[in-house]
Amino acid sequence: MKAKEFDDCRDLSPGDRATLVEGLTALLRDRSAAYTIAAGVAAARGREAPDVGDFGISDILRLKRMFEPVEREVSTLPDKA
């Protein structure tokens, strides 16, 4: 089965987006812990740490940023008269 291309997250409800962010946050936590354990085991055996890319952490971060709501910064500049 081929995965559906997903280009526009604006079609998701706020609840769906929140659920995705929560799931990706949990996945990121678990993958980070797995990397930490693997790096510790490698160090204990005198080997090089595994490649962080093998754990998909950068992909998870990219997806999480895609679904997180964009916080708009309030400008501190005065309004034009």
Residue pairs with C-beta under 8 A, 6 or more apart in sequence:
9 17
9 66
9 67
12 20
12 67
14 69
17 67
17 68
17 69
20 63
20 67
21 64
21 67
21 68
24 60
24 63
24 64
24 67
25 64
27 60
28 57
28 60
28 61
28 64
31 55
31 56
31 57
31 60
32 55
32 57
34 55
35 50
35 52
35 55
35 57
38 49
38 50
38 55
39 49
39 50
42 48
42 49
42 50
43 49
52 58
